[in-house]
């Protein structure tokens, strides 16, 4: 008879400190009960997944390693170029050279829950970050591309220290003196750009959730300002609100 239950074994794995975990697993490997064997197998599968994830994120640091001679490498990305309502939001960020953030990726590839989990970790590990926000009225005045550049410049200007090199998601930003490296699909290829994309996405999504309270009826909390069928139907019924982009809604008669 064993002196511990299968639930006890699960608790030991869950509560073991990292330096103790392998010893706990080796001890449980001697247990012939099917339930304990499943726990051990689950542990090893999770370890393999963790190794694969670590390797994936290390591969995402290739550009950062390529420009290792620069002390401070920034990354910048935007969220909100396509919606009918709300601002365009950018984040610029500098991460430490030895920084590894597991599960970081293009924000569009992550669930809302995972983005919210990563958000505080990214900000905690960052050397510096800045948020750039350009409102709908300004987007209408200068067009969305120029508004995106403006938001990126605002975000980069807030970095302290200032970056010596910027890794950008696809674009070359006019009007900044720092060296830039545009990377196609950079938010899936660079850890720094991916981190910026997550912070920008969480920031904008939270803003749109607040706007939903100010301007009910459009479901901004759900659609985040994008042109869902429900959003378009509400727009036609209620008319535009102050955060709608007038230059984006001409085709709906406004």
ABEGO torsion letter per residue (X at the ends): XBABBAAAAAAAAAABBAAAAAAAAAAAAABABAAAAAAAAAAAAAAAAAAAAAAAAAAAAAAAAAAAABABBBBBBBBGAABABEBBBBBBBBBBAABBBBGBBBAAABBAAAAAAAAAAAAAABABBBBBBBBAAAAAAAEAAAAAAAAAAAAAAABOBBBABBBBBGBBBBGBABBBBBBBGAAAABAAAAAAAAAAAAAAAAAAAAAAAABBGAGAAAAGGBBBAAAAAAAAAAEBBAABBAAAAAAAGX
